[in-house]
Amino acid sequence: MPVLYLTRREHFNAAHKLYNPSWSKEQNDAVFGRCANENWHGHNFELFVTVKGTPSPETGFIVDAKLLSKIINQYVIDVLDHRNLNVDVPFMAGKMCSIENLIFEIWKQLEPHIPEGVKLHCLKLVETPRIYVEYFGE
């Protein structure tokens, strides 16, 4: 059987700011610009979760897409949606709240819950129409 890839897209809204507390306000503003706004800023994030595997002979599925959605929502979306990523999200505590760090932490939340026989292949997190990051678990 061939190895195939299935992608599920989910959506969440969240606020954050980029700010290094060991730097001055001026240095933060110089490096992070408007993203260092002390009153935060928000994004409409799109999360693409790609898994790989071989289709089941009984269902033809790599994984049931509804089950994959349930896992993504339980361990990621419900934790992040309409939250302040810097303040409200335990797995981001003490970390710079960049999109790069966020996708790495999302991977760590999802990977243990991916069903047996299926492998988490890639995450793509879209922050704006012009900025996204991909992570392949490396």
Stockholm file with secondary structure:
# STOCKHOLM 1.0

chainA/1-138         MPVLYLTRREHFNAAHKLYNPSWSKEQNDAVFGRCANENWHGHNFELFVTVKGTPSPETGFIVDAKLLSKIINQYVIDVLDHRNLNVDVPFMAGKMCSIENLIFEIWKQLEPHIPEGVKLHCLKLVETPRIYVEYFGE
#=GR chainA/1-138 SS CCCEEEEEEEEEEEEECCCCTTSCHHHHHHHHGGGGCTTCEEEEEEEEEEEEECCCTTTCCSSCHHHHHHHHIIIIIHHHTTEETTTTCGGGTTSCCCHHHHHHHHHHHHGGGSCTTCEEEEEEEEEETTEEEEECCC
#=GC SS_cons         CCCEEEEEEEEEEEEECCCCTTSCHHHHHHHHGGGGCTTCEEEEEEEEEEEEECCCTTTCCSSCHHHHHHHHIIIIIHHHTTEETTTTCGGGTTSCCCHHHHHHHHHHHHGGGSCTTCEEEEEEEEEETTEEEEECCC
//
